[in-house]
Amino acid sequence: MGDGKSFSSAMRRVCVCVLMLSITCRLSLSQEVTGTPKEAELNDNITIFTRILDGLLDGYDNRLRPGLGEKVTEIKTNIFVTSFGPVSDTEMEYTIDVFFRQSWKDERLCFKGPMEMLPLNNLLASNIWTPDTFFLNGKKSIAHNMTTPNKLLRLKDDGTLLYTMRYR
């Protein structure tokens, strides 16, 4: 009877080991199967993104404002103040840190693709038309360039651009 008990116990251990091994194999196989489509989808999106960017500036002249000769280009602006001060009463000066946002529509930059908005590299801003916005009576403005220029450029599929810069 002692041999039967130890044999039964050994069989249980073997069955548990086989069951655990089977579960582990199935999990690793399911991870490989589900991981591959995500990589393929990512590669497809990168390819589509690259095609859109390649065609976007083809024949584009950044010296001409959108709608030139047809209509006025409306620029929407927004300022988000991150800090205020110091204030000098005697010099009548103050310092503020802001995020300055501009938004406008450039129909020349419309695109079709699976994504509605493209986050663009800030270097692309020099290749597209941007408004020549200025601050009336401003004494000095410094664009924040710590490590890289603090600029954000996003393009919607209808040609609407959002351009954000950090100033002091």
Secondary structure as GFF3:
##gff-version 3
##sequence-region A 1 168
A	DSSP	alpha_helix	2	56	.	.	.	ID=ss1
A	DSSP	beta_strand	76	88	.	.	.	ID=ss2
A	DSSP	beta_strand	93	105	.	.	.	ID=ss3
A	DSSP	three_ten_helix	107	109	.	.	.	ID=ss4
A	DSSP	beta_strand	117	120	.	.	.	ID=ss5
A	DSSP	three_ten_helix	122	127	.	.	.	ID=ss6
A	DSSP	beta_strand	151	156	.	.	.	ID=ss7
A	DSSP	beta_strand	160	167	.	.	.	ID=ss8
###
